[in-house]
């Protein structure tokens, strides 16, 4: 059975639960809720498994905090013997407008500390990632407060609409492959 590691980036703890930075956790929580899955605490994260059409998806929410996400990714990659091209990292992106989705096969960390750490642990920037736009609507010097700030009420409504698209992206990644998923969902 082919395996896929789907990593939603975020920070553990109630104070971070509804922040922009935790969009990766929120997307995986939505996926788990829709499929009646439960996350269990395991080494370096909360994990659940989902099987669809002979493909096993391991959903991981690292508990290493954002800046040390690479440790969890590398551990689960090795533990489950998952090839780097079968990893999908879901993260927030300040450089994309709100709710914009961008799926890429590789890229820079874009100043994102979670991606920077994953690149360090994997020793490459060539791994699939799913960037979810949180926009950059903050004043100079307010980036940290914005990223770690909670969603506005009107944003929450739009997020719920986009979570179903995010779930479809994860399934497409495993069933259709990266290129087909990029062609189908980028720019939508």
N, C-alpha and C positions, 0 to 999 in steps of 0.2 A: 504494500500500500504506500503510495507516494505521500510524503509528509510536507506540511507547510507550517512555518512559524509566523504568526501574525502578532506583531508587537505594537501595542498601543502605549505611547509615551505619556507620562504624567508623574505627579508627585503623590505619595501616600499621605494620608492624614486628612481629617475633616476640614481643616483650614484651607486645603487646596481643592477639595472635591468639585466645586463648581466654578473653578477658574478657567480662563482661556487656555492656559498652559496644559490643562488636563483633557484636552479634546480627544486624545488617543484613548484614554481610559473610558471616556463617555461613549465613544463609538463602540468599543468592545462590550461595554455594559449593555448598550442597546442591542447588539448582536446576540448576546447571551440571553437577554430577556425575551427576545423574539423566538429564540430556539429552545427556551426553557432549560438553559444551561446554568450551572452554578460554578463560580470560581472557588478554588480551594487554595489555601496558602501552601506554597511549596518553596523550595530553595530559590531565592532571588526574585520571588514574585508570586502573584496570584495567577492560577492557570486553570483553564478548562479545555476540553477537547470537543471537536465537532467533526463528524464524518459525513461527507456528501459525495455520492457517486464514486465511491472507492478512493476518495482523497481524505486524508486526515489533517484537519486544521488544529494546531495548538495555539490557542489564544493566550497571550502573555501580557500581564500588566506588571512591569518590573517594580519591585519594592525597594530599589536601590537609590531612589530619588533620581530626578531627571539627569543631573550632571554625571551620574555613574551608570547610565543605562546600558552601556557597552558590556559591563560585567555580566548582567543578566542575559543579554542577547547571546553572547559567546557561550555561556554556560548551557543554555537550552539548545543552541545549535549543535553543540558537541554531544550533549546528553541524548538528544533525539536523532543525531546523525542527519541533520538537515543541510542541504546544499545552500550556499549563499544566494543563489538565484531563486530559491524558494522561501526567502524571508521577505516580509512586507512590513516596513516600519511606518506607523501612522503618527504624524506629528502636527503640531500647530505651526503656522507660518505667517509671520508679520508682513512679509513681502507680497502676500496675496490678499486681494480684497475679501471681505467677509463672506464666508461660505463657498469661496472658489476652491475647486478641487484640482490638484495637479499630481499626476502619477508619473514617476520617472524611474528609469533603470539605474541611474547613478546621478551623482552631482556633488556639489560642495555642501558643507554643513550650513552655509548661509548665516553663520553667526549663532546657530542654535547649539547650545551646550550638550544637549542629549545626543544629537547627531554627531557632534564633534567627538564625544566619548565612544560612540559606537564605531566610528571610523578608526579611532585609536586602537580599540580592542580587536577589530576585524582586520586591521592593517590595510584597509582599502575603503574607497568611497563608492565602490561599484556594488551596490546592493539596492534592491527596489525600495522605493519610499512613496508614501501617499501623504502629500502635504495638504492640510486643510487650512484655508485662509481665515485668519482672525483680524486682518487689516492692521493698519498702523495709525489709528486715530487717537494719538496721544501727543501731548506737548513734549518738547525737548526736555530730556532728563527724566521723563516719566515712564520709560519703557518697562521697567521692572514692575511698577505699580499696575500698569495696564495689563501686562501678560499674566500677572498673578491676581488680577482683579476678576470679579465675577461678571457673568454675562448680564446684559440689560434685559428687561422683560421682553421687548420687541425682538431681540436677538434670539431668545429662547424659543420663540415660536418658529422662526426660520430654521433653527438648528434641528428641531424635531423633523421637519420636512427633509432635511439633508441627511439625517441619519439612515433613512431607508436607502438612499443612494449609496451611502458609505458601506452598508451591509452588502448591497449588490456588487460593489467594487471588490470587496474581500472574496466573495464567492466566485466572481469572474476571474480574479487572479489565479485561484486554484483550478478552476474548471476550463477556462479559455486561454490562460497564459497572460503574461505581462503585456506583450505587444497588442493583443486584441483588447485588453482592458484599457490600455492607454488610448487606443483609437476610439473606443466606445465612450469613455467617460471624460477625457481631458477636454476642457472648454465647455463642459455642460453645467 
